């Protein structure tokens, strides 16, 4: 299993998914990755640099990785409780498949910054605002991006 993780890490560092830089949090631990994800152009997060932690369980790829935003973000699919847990369908134990790759998980996470999934929200208030008052949602998301994710 470590061989699989090392291969995926090598693939992700040599040819990272669009708008990302990936490295180990600690060179001694292949189970903790840090990702710096650029907010996609055309989104409320454009210009931001968001740090995420990818934690791979000991029995990866048979169990899904855990994704947490360590940079605060105003988003319906990311918890605002300080943990920054990300709600992503393919990361649920019942939907995760061992052939899935971390690069694909990260690409899906970045895609959620372009198109939040309001049907699968952790932060329902933010999801409701996204659906009912997109301008207010985008203003707050841009404000948070500027406050927490610029120049880090």
Rosetta blueprint (number, residue, H / E / L):
1 X L
2 X H
3 X H
4 X H
5 X H
6 X H
7 X H
8 X H
9 X H
10 X H
11 X H
12 X H
13 X H
14 X H
15 X L
16 X L
17 X L
18 X L
19 X L
20 X E
21 X E
22 X E
23 X E
24 X E
25 X E
26 X E
27 X L
28 X L
29 X E
30 X E
31 X E
32 X E
33 X E
34 X E
35 X E
36 X E
37 X E
38 X E
39 X L
40 X L
41 X L
42 X L
43 X L
44 X L
45 X L
46 X L
47 X L
48 X L
49 X E
50 X E
51 X E
52 X E
53 X E
54 X E
55 X E
56 X L
57 X L
58 X L
59 X L
60 X L
61 X L
62 X L
63 X L
64 X L
65 X L
66 X E
67 X E
68 X E
69 X E
70 X L
71 X L
72 X L
73 X L
74 X L
75 X L
76 X L
77 X L
78 X E
79 X L
80 X L
81 X L
82 X L
83 X L
84 X L
85 X E
86 X E
87 X L
88 X L
89 X H
90 X H
91 X H
92 X L
93 X L
94 X L
95 X L
96 X L
97 X L
98 X L
99 X L
100 X L
101 X L
102 X H
103 X H
104 X H
105 X H
106 X H
107 X H
108 X H
109 X H
110 X H
111 X H
112 X H
113 X H
114 X H
115 X L
116 X L
117 X L
118 X H
119 X H
120 X H
121 X L
122 X L
123 X L
124 X H
125 X H
126 X H
127 X H
128 X H
129 X H
130 X H
131 X H
132 X H
133 X L
134 X H
135 X H
136 X H
137 X H
138 X H
139 X H
140 X H
141 X H
142 X H
143 X H
144 X H
145 X H
146 X H
147 X H
148 X H
149 X L
150 X L
151 X L
152 X L
